[in-house]
Amino acid sequence: MRRAGLFIGCFLLLAACAGLTIGREFPAPTRETIRNGATTKADLVRLFGEPTQVGIDDGDTTWTWLYVARSTDKELTKQLTVRFRNDGVVKSHSYSSNFPEDMRTLR
């Protein structure tokens, strides 16, 4: 039992030093990439891959792409959330990020 605890402790320490990622990297959307009332679910899968999460917000289907890259000194995150109409077309969307390239281009 003591060995197992030591092994788990060492593993967690190594994982923290090596960094942690959650989700999959995806490209930042541009104003032209996603158009409310025109872009479809199939378009989004082609552009960004399968969503990390799916859900419902105020009765509308939502898809979310999330990527987190954590190292010992910083955490970078980006999130794209899309709300759909009943016909599978984008109703609205939001994107937020603290990646340096997004901070430069989206300010």
Secondary structure, DSSP 8 states (H G I E B T S, - for coil): -HHHHHHHHHHHHHHHHH-EEEE-------TTT--TTT-BHHHHHHHH-S-SEEEEETTEEEEEEEEEEE-SS-EEEEEEEEEE-TTSBEEEEEEEE--HHHHHHH-
